[in-house]
Amino acid sequence: MKRDVALWTGILGGAIAWLTSFEARFALAPLACVMQGKLALYIISLLALGITAGCGFIAWQQWTIVGKQWPDNADSTTSRIRIMAIGGVLLSAMFIIVIVAQAIPEVMLAPCD
C-alpha cells in the first residue's frame, strides 16, 4: 500500500504541482501588477519546483529499492514497480522543465507586462 502511494505520487505529483502553480500564478498576476512586485510569483514557482523534485526523488527511491534495471517483459510486480517508478522520474523531470519555462517570463518581464 505504501509503495503504491509512493509510485502514484511520483507519477501524478509533478502534474498536480504544476497545475496548482499555474493557476496560482495566474490568479496572483493582477496583484503582482498592482503591488509592482513579483515575490509571491517567485515563491510559488520555487515551491512547485521543490514539490516536483521531491516527487521525482520519491519515484527514484522506489526504482532504487527494486534494483536499478529497466523493466522486462515479465508480468510481475517488480516490472510494474519499475515501469511506474521510471515513469514518475521522467514525468517529474518533464514538469520541472515546464515549471522553469513558465517562470522565465516572471524573471524577464516587468510585473504589468
N, CA, C and O atoms as CSV, one atom per row, in Angstrom:
chain,resi,resn,atom,element,x,y,z
A,1,MET,N,N,0.821,-1.191,0.000
A,1,MET,CA,C,0.000,0.000,0.000
A,1,MET,C,C,0.867,1.258,0.000
A,1,MET,O,O,0.627,2.166,-0.795
A,2,LYS,N,N,1.872,1.327,0.879
A,2,LYS,CA,C,2.752,2.490,0.930
A,2,LYS,C,C,3.512,2.655,-0.385
A,2,LYS,O,O,3.701,3.771,-0.868
A,3,ARG,N,N,3.938,1.545,-0.948
A,3,ARG,CA,C,4.677,1.602,-2.207
A,3,ARG,C,C,3.789,2.135,-3.326
A,3,ARG,O,O,4.238,2.937,-4.145
A,4,ASP,N,N,2.533,1.695,-3.369
A,4,ASP,CA,C,1.625,2.184,-4.405
A,4,ASP,C,C,1.401,3.687,-4.281
A,4,ASP,O,O,1.374,4.393,-5.289
A,5,VAL,N,N,1.242,4.178,-3.063
A,5,VAL,CA,C,1.075,5.612,-2.849
A,5,VAL,C,C,2.322,6.360,-3.312
A,5,VAL,O,O,2.218,7.405,-3.955
A,6,ALA,N,N,3.494,5.832,-2.991
A,6,ALA,CA,C,4.737,6.472,-3.417
A,6,ALA,C,C,4.860,6.476,-4.939
A,6,ALA,O,O,5.288,7.473,-5.521
A,7,LEU,N,N,4.494,5.389,-5.578
A,7,LEU,CA,C,4.585,5.328,-7.038
A,7,LEU,C,C,3.611,6.301,-7.695
A,7,LEU,O,O,3.972,6.996,-8.644
A,8,TRP,N,N,2.389,6.350,-7.198
A,8,TRP,CA,C,1.415,7.282,-7.766
A,8,TRP,C,C,1.780,8.727,-7.460
A,8,TRP,O,O,1.480,9.623,-8.249
A,9,THR,N,N,2.421,8.962,-6.328
A,9,THR,CA,C,2.906,10.310,-6.027
A,9,THR,C,C,3.963,10.724,-7.036
A,9,THR,O,O,3.971,11.866,-7.498
A,10,GLY,N,N,4.849,9.807,-7.379
A,10,GLY,CA,C,5.860,10.112,-8.384
A,10,GLY,C,C,5.262,10.402,-9.744
A,10,GLY,O,O,5.756,11.265,-10.469
A,11,ILE,N,N,4.215,9.699,-10.093
A,11,ILE,CA,C,3.600,9.884,-11.410
A,11,ILE,C,C,2.729,11.144,-11.458
A,11,ILE,O,O,2.818,11.916,-12.413
A,12,LEU,N,N,1.901,11.356,-10.455
A,12,LEU,CA,C,0.927,12.444,-10.504
A,12,LEU,C,C,1.363,13.713,-9.776
A,12,LEU,O,O,0.821,14.787,-10.039
A,13,GLY,N,N,2.320,13.610,-8.878
A,13,GLY,CA,C,2.697,14.756,-8.046
A,13,GLY,C,C,3.196,15.946,-8.826
A,13,GLY,O,O,2.803,17.077,-8.538
A,14,GLY,N,N,4.049,15.725,-9.805
A,14,GLY,CA,C,4.567,16.825,-10.606
A,14,GLY,C,C,3.487,17.528,-11.408
A,14,GLY,O,O,3.482,18.754,-11.519
A,15,ALA,N,N,2.577,16.752,-11.963
A,15,ALA,CA,C,1.477,17.339,-12.734
A,15,ALA,C,C,0.574,18.182,-11.845
A,15,ALA,O,O,0.153,19.272,-12.234
A,16,ILE,N,N,0.282,17.684,-10.667
A,16,ILE,CA,C,-0.578,18.425,-9.744
A,16,ILE,C,C,0.129,19.691,-9.256
A,16,ILE,O,O,-0.495,20.747,-9.145
A,17,ALA,N,N,1.425,19.588,-8.965
A,17,ALA,CA,C,2.184,20.764,-8.529
A,17,ALA,C,C,2.235,21.815,-9.636
A,17,ALA,O,O,2.065,23.005,-9.370
A,18,TRP,N,N,2.467,21.381,-10.873
A,18,TRP,CA,C,2.494,22.322,-11.992
A,18,TRP,C,C,1.145,22.993,-12.174
A,18,TRP,O,O,1.077,24.216,-12.299
A,19,LEU,N,N,0.066,22.210,-12.191
A,19,LEU,CA,C,-1.260,22.771,-12.406
A,19,LEU,C,C,-1.622,23.757,-11.300
A,19,LEU,O,O,-2.177,24.822,-11.571
A,20,THR,N,N,-1.314,23.410,-10.076
A,20,THR,CA,C,-1.603,24.301,-8.957
A,20,THR,C,C,-0.804,25.595,-9.061
A,20,THR,O,O,-1.342,26.680,-8.841
A,21,SER,N,N,0.477,25.482,-9.395
A,21,SER,CA,C,1.299,26.692,-9.518
A,21,SER,C,C,0.854,27.537,-10.702
A,21,SER,O,O,0.872,28.766,-10.630
A,22,PHE,N,N,0.460,26.895,-11.782
A,22,PHE,CA,C,-0.028,27.618,-12.961
A,22,PHE,C,C,-1.258,28.438,-12.596
A,22,PHE,O,O,-1.346,29.616,-12.942
A,23,GLU,N,N,-2.199,27.829,-11.905
A,23,GLU,CA,C,-3.415,28.531,-11.514
A,23,GLU,C,C,-3.132,29.620,-10.482
A,23,GLU,O,O,-3.706,30.707,-10.551
A,24,ALA,N,N,-2.257,29.333,-9.534
A,24,ALA,CA,C,-1.945,30.323,-8.501
A,24,ALA,C,C,-1.233,31.532,-9.098
A,24,ALA,O,O,-1.535,32.667,-8.729
A,25,ARG,N,N,-0.299,31.311,-10.009
A,25,ARG,CA,C,0.382,32.442,-10.649
A,25,ARG,C,C,-0.578,33.247,-11.509
A,25,ARG,O,O,-0.486,34.473,-11.562
A,26,PHE,N,N,-1.493,32.571,-12.177
A,26,PHE,CA,C,-2.498,33.273,-12.975
A,26,PHE,C,C,-3.385,34.135,-12.084
A,26,PHE,O,O,-3.708,35.269,-12.436
A,27,ALA,N,N,-3.775,33.601,-10.940
A,27,ALA,CA,C,-4.640,34.342,-10.027
A,27,ALA,C,C,-3.911,35.503,-9.365
A,27,ALA,O,O,-4.529,36.529,-9.081
A,28,LEU,N,N,-2.618,35.367,-9.113
A,28,LEU,CA,C,-1.862,36.413,-8.417
A,28,LEU,C,C,-1.209,37.421,-9.358
A,28,LEU,O,O,-0.619,38.391,-8.883
A,29,ALA,N,N,-1.291,37.231,-10.650
A,29,ALA,CA,C,-0.671,38.165,-11.601
A,29,ALA,C,C,-1.222,39.582,-11.466
A,29,ALA,O,O,-0.433,40.526,-11.475
A,30,PRO,N,N,-2.538,39.781,-11.341
A,30,PRO,CA,C,-3.020,41.158,-11.159
A,30,PRO,C,C,-2.509,41.795,-9.862
A,30,PRO,O,O,-2.225,42.992,-9.832
A,31,LEU,N,N,-2.394,41.019,-8.815
A,31,LEU,CA,C,-1.862,41.536,-7.558
A,31,LEU,C,C,-0.398,41.936,-7.716
A,31,LEU,O,O,0.028,42.953,-7.168
A,32,ALA,N,N,0.362,41.159,-8.447
A,32,ALA,CA,C,1.763,41.492,-8.693
A,32,ALA,C,C,1.874,42.803,-9.468
A,32,ALA,O,O,2.792,43.589,-9.237
A,33,CYS,N,N,0.947,43.033,-10.375
A,33,CYS,CA,C,0.941,44.273,-11.144
A,33,CYS,C,C,0.624,45.465,-10.242
A,33,CYS,O,O,1.290,46.498,-10.312
A,34,VAL,N,N,-0.383,45.318,-9.408
A,34,VAL,CA,C,-0.775,46.410,-8.517
A,34,VAL,C,C,0.333,46.711,-7.515
A,34,VAL,O,O,0.636,47.876,-7.257
A,35,MET,N,N,0.928,45.688,-6.961
A,35,MET,CA,C,1.969,45.866,-5.931
A,35,MET,C,C,3.350,46.156,-6.522
A,35,MET,O,O,4.277,46.506,-5.791
A,36,GLN,N,N,3.489,46.010,-7.842
A,36,GLN,CA,C,4.767,46.197,-8.535
A,36,GLN,C,C,5.873,45.317,-7.942
A,36,GLN,O,O,7.021,45.743,-7.821
A,37,GLY,N,N,5.510,44.091,-7.576
A,37,GLY,CA,C,6.459,43.132,-7.049
A,37,GLY,C,C,6.019,41.721,-7.398
A,37,GLY,O,O,4.826,41.418,-7.434
A,38,LYS,N,N,6.982,40.877,-7.650
A,38,LYS,CA,C,6.659,39.513,-8.080
A,38,LYS,C,C,7.152,38.462,-7.097
A,38,LYS,O,O,7.339,37.306,-7.476
A,39,LEU,N,N,7.362,38.836,-5.856
A,39,LEU,CA,C,7.890,37.895,-4.871
A,39,LEU,C,C,6.974,36.686,-4.703
A,39,LEU,O,O,7.453,35.555,-4.616
A,40,ALA,N,N,5.666,36.911,-4.656
A,40,ALA,CA,C,4.729,35.796,-4.495
A,40,ALA,C,C,4.811,34.836,-5.681
A,40,ALA,O,O,4.716,33.622,-5.502
A,41,LEU,N,N,4.983,35.367,-6.876
A,41,LEU,CA,C,5.095,34.516,-8.060
A,41,LEU,C,C,6.374,33.691,-8.018
A,41,LEU,O,O,6.378,32.523,-8.406
A,42,TYR,N,N,7.462,34.301,-7.546
A,42,TYR,CA,C,8.726,33.564,-7.414
A,42,TYR,C,C,8.593,32.437,-6.387
A,42,TYR,O,O,9.074,31.324,-6.603
A,43,ILE,N,N,7.940,32.742,-5.279
A,43,ILE,CA,C,7.787,31.742,-4.226
A,43,ILE,C,C,6.952,30.566,-4.726
A,43,ILE,O,O,7.280,29.410,-4.457
A,44,ILE,N,N,5.884,30.856,-5.447
A,44,ILE,CA,C,5.047,29.787,-5.992
A,44,ILE,C,C,5.854,28.914,-6.947
A,44,ILE,O,O,5.749,27.688,-6.907
A,45,SER,N,N,6.652,29.534,-7.797
A,45,SER,CA,C,7.472,28.758,-8.735
A,45,SER,C,C,8.478,27.879,-7.996
A,45,SER,O,O,8.667,26.714,-8.345
A,46,LEU,N,N,9.118,28.441,-6.977
A,46,LEU,CA,C,10.095,27.656,-6.213
A,46,LEU,C,C,9.439,26.511,-5.453
A,46,LEU,O,O,9.993,25.414,-5.378
A,47,LEU,N,N,8.266,26.761,-4.892
A,47,LEU,CA,C,7.544,25.684,-4.200
A,47,LEU,C,C,7.160,24.574,-5.176
A,47,LEU,O,O,7.305,23.392,-4.866
A,48,ALA,N,N,6.673,24.956,-6.349
A,48,ALA,CA,C,6.299,23.948,-7.341
A,48,ALA,C,C,7.518,23.147,-7.785
A,48,ALA,O,O,7.432,21.931,-7.960
A,49,LEU,N,N,8.655,23.820,-7.969
A,49,LEU,CA,C,9.883,23.101,-8.331
A,49,LEU,C,C,10.300,22.136,-7.232
A,49,LEU,O,O,10.678,20.999,-7.512
A,50,GLY,N,N,10.232,22.580,-5.993
A,50,GLY,CA,C,10.612,21.719,-4.876
A,50,GLY,C,C,9.703,20.508,-4.732
A,50,GLY,O,O,10.175,19.395,-4.505
A,51,ILE,N,N,8.403,20.725,-4.865
A,51,ILE,CA,C,7.455,19.617,-4.752
A,51,ILE,C,C,7.660,18.626,-5.891
A,51,ILE,O,O,7.659,17.414,-5.676
A,52,THR,N,N,7.835,19.144,-7.098
A,52,THR,CA,C,8.029,18.263,-8.251
A,52,THR,C,C,9.335,17.487,-8.135
A,52,THR,O,O,9.380,16.295,-8.438
A,53,ALA,N,N,10.391,18.155,-7.699
A,53,ALA,CA,C,11.660,17.454,-7.497
A,53,ALA,C,C,11.521,16.393,-6.407
A,53,ALA,O,O,12.091,15.308,-6.525
A,54,GLY,N,N,10.776,16.691,-5.356
A,54,GLY,CA,C,10.541,15.712,-4.300
A,54,GLY,C,C,9.777,14.495,-4.805
A,54,GLY,O,O,10.077,13.364,-4.425
A,55,CYS,N,N,8.795,14.731,-5.657
A,55,CYS,CA,C,8.030,13.607,-6.230
A,55,CYS,C,C,8.932,12.754,-7.124
A,55,CYS,O,O,8.834,11.527,-7.125
A,56,GLY,N,N,9.805,13.408,-7.880
A,56,GLY,CA,C,10.756,12.658,-8.701
A,56,GLY,C,C,11.718,11.847,-7.849
A,56,GLY,O,O,12.078,10.725,-8.206
A,57,PHE,N,N,12.134,12.413,-6.726
A,57,PHE,CA,C,13.026,11.697,-5.821
A,57,PHE,C,C,12.341,10.489,-5.210
A,57,PHE,O,O,12.957,9.434,-5.057
A,58,ILE,N,N,11.066,10.636,-4.860
A,58,ILE,CA,C,10.309,9.501,-4.326
A,58,ILE,C,C,10.239,8.376,-5.353
A,58,ILE,O,O,10.427,7.207,-5.019
A,59,ALA,N,N,9.967,8.738,-6.603
A,59,ALA,CA,C,9.912,7.729,-7.664
A,59,ALA,C,C,11.285,7.083,-7.861
A,59,ALA,O,O,11.379,5.869,-8.042
A,60,TRP,N,N,12.335,7.879,-7.828
A,60,TRP,CA,C,13.688,7.339,-7.983
A,60,TRP,C,C,14.028,6.381,-6.840
A,60,TRP,O,O,14.663,5.350,-7.063
A,61,GLN,N,N,13.609,6.717,-5.623
A,61,GLN,CA,C,13.834,5.820,-4.485
A,61,GLN,C,C,13.145,4.475,-4.700
A,61,GLN,O,O,13.717,3.429,-4.395
A,62,GLN,N,N,11.944,4.498,-5.215
A,62,GLN,CA,C,11.221,3.249,-5.457
A,62,GLN,C,C,11.943,2.417,-6.516
A,62,GLN,O,O,12.002,1.192,-6.412
A,63,TRP,N,N,12.481,3.072,-7.518
A,63,TRP,CA,C,13.239,2.359,-8.546
A,63,TRP,C,C,14.511,1.765,-7.950
A,63,TRP,O,O,14.906,0.654,-8.303
A,64,THR,N,N,15.148,2.500,-7.053
A,64,THR,CA,C,16.371,2.018,-6.407
A,64,THR,C,C,16.086,0.814,-5.517
A,64,THR,O,O,16.892,-0.115,-5.452
A,65,ILE,N,N,14.959,0.824,-4.840
A,65,ILE,CA,C,14.614,-0.260,-3.922
A,65,ILE,C,C,14.479,-1.590,-4.663
A,65,ILE,O,O,14.928,-2.621,-4.162
A,66,VAL,N,N,13.865,-1.580,-5.851
A,66,VAL,CA,C,13.662,-2.832,-6.592
A,66,VAL,C,C,14.839,-3.162,-7.505
A,66,VAL,O,O,14.819,-4.183,-8.194
A,67,GLY,N,N,15.851,-2.319,-7.518
A,67,GLY,CA,C,17.015,-2.570,-8.363
A,67,GLY,C,C,16.963,-1.704,-9.599
A,67,GLY,O,O,15.958,-1.683,-10.311
A,68,LYS,N,N,18.037,-0.991,-9.855
A,68,LYS,CA,C,18.081,-0.056,-10.978
A,68,LYS,C,C,18.250,-0.804,-12.300
A,68,LYS,O,O,19.322,-0.799,-12.905
A,69,GLN,N,N,17.193,-1.428,-12.720
A,69,GLN,CA,C,17.187,-2.115,-14.001
A,69,GLN,C,C,15.962,-1.675,-14.763
A,69,GLN,O,O,14.955,-1.284,-14.173
A,70,TRP,N,N,16.052,-1.741,-16.087
A,70,TRP,CA,C,14.897,-1.432,-16.909
A,70,TRP,C,C,13.886,-2.562,-16.799
A,70,TRP,O,O,14.262,-3.719,-16.614
A,71,PRO,N,N,12.614,-2.232,-16.912
A,71,PRO,CA,C,11.589,-3.275,-16.827
A,71,PRO,C,C,11.741,-4.293,-17.959
A,71,PRO,O,O,12.125,-3.950,-19.077
A,72,ASP,N,N,11.435,-5.532,-17.648
A,72,ASP,CA,C,11.473,-6.566,-18.690
A,72,ASP,C,C,10.039,-6.906,-19.091
A,72,ASP,O,O,9.091,-6.258,-18.647
A,73,ASN,N,N,9.894,-7.895,-19.908
A,73,ASN,CA,C,8.576,-8.281,-20.406
A,73,ASN,C,C,7.809,-9.197,-19.460
A,73,ASN,O,O,6.695,-9.618,-19.770
A,74,ALA,N,N,8.387,-9.500,-18.338
A,74,ALA,CA,C,7.728,-10.389,-17.383
A,74,ALA,C,C,6.501,-9.703,-16.793
A,74,ALA,O,O,6.491,-8.495,-16.556
A,75,ASP,N,N,5.500,-10.487,-16.572
A,75,ASP,CA,C,4.277,-9.977,-15.963
A,75,ASP,C,C,4.398,-10.144,-14.454
A,75,ASP,O,O,3.853,-11.082,-13.872
A,76,SER,N,N,5.125,-9.216,-13.831
A,76,SER,CA,C,5.379,-9.348,-12.396
A,76,SER,C,C,5.215,-8.000,-11.711
A,76,SER,O,O,5.161,-6.950,-12.351
A,77,THR,N,N,5.138,-8.068,-10.395
A,77,THR,CA,C,5.021,-6.855,-9.597
A,77,THR,C,C,6.270,-6.000,-9.730
A,77,THR,O,O,6.178,-4.773,-9.763
A,78,THR,N,N,7.418,-6.621,-9.805
A,78,THR,CA,C,8.671,-5.883,-9.925
A,78,THR,C,C,8.708,-5.085,-11.221
A,78,THR,O,O,9.157,-3.939,-11.224
A,79,SER,N,N,8.249,-5.667,-12.311
A,79,SER,CA,C,8.220,-4.933,-13.586
A,79,SER,C,C,7.262,-3.753,-13.513
A,79,SER,O,O,7.560,-2.677,-14.031
A,80,ARG,N,N,6.116,-3.951,-12.873
A,80,ARG,CA,C,5.155,-2.855,-12.722
A,80,ARG,C,C,5.753,-1.728,-11.898
A,80,ARG,O,O,5.601,-0.556,-12.241
A,81,ILE,N,N,6.431,-2.075,-10.815
A,81,ILE,CA,C,7.054,-1.064,-9.959
A,81,ILE,C,C,8.120,-0.309,-10.742
A,81,ILE,O,O,8.207,0.915,-10.646
A,82,ARG,N,N,8.926,-1.021,-11.510
A,82,ARG,CA,C,9.977,-0.362,-12.291
A,82,ARG,C,C,9.393,0.578,-13.343
A,82,ARG,O,O,9.889,1.689,-13.529
A,83,ILE,N,N,8.349,0.138,-14.025
A,83,ILE,CA,C,7.732,0.987,-15.042
A,83,ILE,C,C,7.148,2.247,-14.406
A,83,ILE,O,O,7.354,3.351,-14.909
A,84,MET,N,N,6.429,2.084,-13.313
A,84,MET,CA,C,5.827,3.248,-12.654
A,84,MET,C,C,6.892,4.174,-12.081
A,84,MET,O,O,6.757,5.395,-12.160
A,85,ALA,N,N,7.943,3.610,-11.507
A,85,ALA,CA,C,8.999,4.436,-10.923
A,85,ALA,C,C,9.747,5.223,-12.000
A,85,ALA,O,O,9.992,6.418,-11.837
A,86,ILE,N,N,10.105,4.565,-13.084
A,86,ILE,CA,C,10.804,5.262,-14.168
A,86,ILE,C,C,9.885,6.314,-14.792
A,86,ILE,O,O,10.325,7.415,-15.122
A,87,GLY,N,N,8.617,5.969,-14.949
A,87,GLY,CA,C,7.654,6.948,-15.451
A,87,GLY,C,C,7.544,8.153,-14.538
A,87,GLY,O,O,7.470,9.286,-15.015
A,88,GLY,N,N,7.532,7.930,-13.243
A,88,GLY,CA,C,7.477,9.031,-12.284
A,88,GLY,C,C,8.693,9.933,-12.359
A,88,GLY,O,O,8.574,11.156,-12.284
A,89,VAL,N,N,9.862,9.328,-12.507
A,89,VAL,CA,C,11.092,10.128,-12.636
A,89,VAL,C,C,11.037,10.963,-13.911
A,89,VAL,O,O,11.335,12.157,-13.881
A,90,LEU,N,N,10.665,10.353,-15.019
A,90,LEU,CA,C,10.628,11.067,-16.299
A,90,LEU,C,C,9.552,12.148,-16.308
A,90,LEU,O,O,9.791,13.250,-16.801
A,91,LEU,N,N,8.378,11.851,-15.772
A,91,LEU,CA,C,7.325,12.862,-15.723
A,91,LEU,C,C,7.709,14.024,-14.811
A,91,LEU,O,O,7.428,15.180,-15.126
A,92,SER,N,N,8.343,13.725,-13.697
A,92,SER,CA,C,8.782,14.796,-12.807
A,92,SER,C,C,9.817,15.674,-13.489
A,92,SER,O,O,9.778,16.897,-13.356
A,93,ALA,N,N,10.739,15.065,-14.214
A,93,ALA,CA,C,11.734,15.846,-14.950
A,93,ALA,C,C,11.062,16.731,-15.998
A,93,ALA,O,O,11.445,17.888,-16.169
A,94,MET,N,N,10.069,16.196,-16.694
A,94,MET,CA,C,9.362,16.979,-17.696
A,94,MET,C,C,8.639,18.160,-17.051
A,94,MET,O,O,8.681,19.269,-17.584
A,95,PHE,N,N,7.982,17.942,-15.924
A,95,PHE,CA,C,7.260,19.030,-15.288
A,95,PHE,C,C,8.203,20.047,-14.658
A,95,PHE,O,O,7.835,21.215,-14.531
A,96,ILE,N,N,9.391,19.648,-14.263
A,96,ILE,CA,C,10.389,20.628,-13.818
A,96,ILE,C,C,10.744,21.547,-14.974
A,96,ILE,O,O,10.846,22.760,-14.790
A,97,ILE,N,N,10.933,20.993,-16.156
A,97,ILE,CA,C,11.237,21.811,-17.330
A,97,ILE,C,C,10.078,22.758,-17.633
A,97,ILE,O,O,10.308,23.923,-17.956
A,98,VAL,N,N,8.838,22.277,-17.533
A,98,VAL,CA,C,7.667,23.115,-17.802
A,98,VAL,C,C,7.563,24.241,-16.781
A,98,VAL,O,O,7.271,25.378,-17.152
A,99,ILE,N,N,7.792,23.953,-15.517
A,99,ILE,CA,C,7.703,24.979,-14.474
A,99,ILE,C,C,8.788,26.034,-14.672
A,99,ILE,O,O,8.529,27.228,-14.518
A,100,VAL,N,N,9.990,25.603,-15.010
A,100,VAL,CA,C,11.074,26.558,-15.277
A,100,VAL,C,C,10.735,27.411,-16.495
A,100,VAL,O,O,10.947,28.624,-16.483
A,101,ALA,N,N,10.212,26.785,-17.541
A,101,ALA,CA,C,9.850,27.527,-18.749
A,101,ALA,C,C,8.771,28.570,-18.450
A,101,ALA,O,O,8.808,29.673,-18.996
A,102,GLN,N,N,7.825,28.233,-17.599
A,102,GLN,CA,C,6.785,29.195,-17.273
A,102,GLN,C,C,7.262,30.277,-16.303
A,102,GLN,O,O,6.614,31.317,-16.180
A,103,ALA,N,N,8.364,30.054,-15.626
A,103,ALA,CA,C,8.913,31.064,-14.727
A,103,ALA,C,C,9.797,32.064,-15.468
A,103,ALA,O,O,10.087,33.136,-14.935
A,104,ILE,N,N,10.225,31.741,-16.666
A,104,ILE,CA,C,11.103,32.651,-17.425
A,104,ILE,C,C,10.458,34.016,-17.639
A,104,ILE,O,O,11.132,35.021,-17.413
A,105,PRO,N,N,9.190,34.119,-18.063
A,105,PRO,CA,C,8.600,35.451,-18.209
A,105,PRO,C,C,8.525,36.235,-16.901
A,105,PRO,O,O,8.610,37.463,-16.909
A,106,GLU,N,N,8.367,35.540,-15.787
A,106,GLU,CA,C,8.343,36.234,-14.498
A,106,GLU,C,C,9.672,36.916,-14.222
A,106,GLU,O,O,9.713,37.988,-13.619
A,107,VAL,N,N,10.745,36.300,-14.659
A,107,VAL,CA,C,12.076,36.869,-14.428
A,107,VAL,C,C,12.386,37.947,-15.456
A,107,VAL,O,O,13.012,38.954,-15.125
A,108,MET,N,N,11.962,37.752,-16.683
A,108,MET,CA,C,12.369,38.646,-17.768
A,108,MET,C,C,11.475,39.890,-17.921
A,108,MET,O,O,11.955,40.942,-18.343
A,109,LEU,N,N,10.209,39.778,-17.588
A,109,LEU,CA,C,9.273,40.874,-17.830
A,109,LEU,C,C,8.947,41.645,-16.568
A,109,LEU,O,O,9.126,41.147,-15.456
A,110,ALA,N,N,8.470,42.856,-16.746
A,110,ALA,CA,C,8.008,43.667,-15.628
A,110,ALA,C,C,6.685,43.105,-15.106
A,110,ALA,O,O,6.027,42.349,-15.822
A,111,PRO,N,N,6.281,43.442,-13.903
A,111,PRO,CA,C,5.063,42.868,-13.339
A,111,PRO,C,C,3.795,43.104,-14.169
A,111,PRO,O,O,2.901,42.257,-14.152
A,112,CYS,N,N,3.689,44.203,-14.880
A,112,CYS,CA,C,2.472,44.517,-15.615
A,112,CYS,C,C,2.567,44.192,-17.099
A,112,CYS,O,O,1.647,44.523,-17.847
A,113,ASP,N,N,3.623,43.570,-17.545
A,113,ASP,CA,C,3.759,43.232,-18.973
A,113,ASP,C,C,2.983,41.998,-19.335
A,113,ASP,O,O,2.992,41.581,-20.493
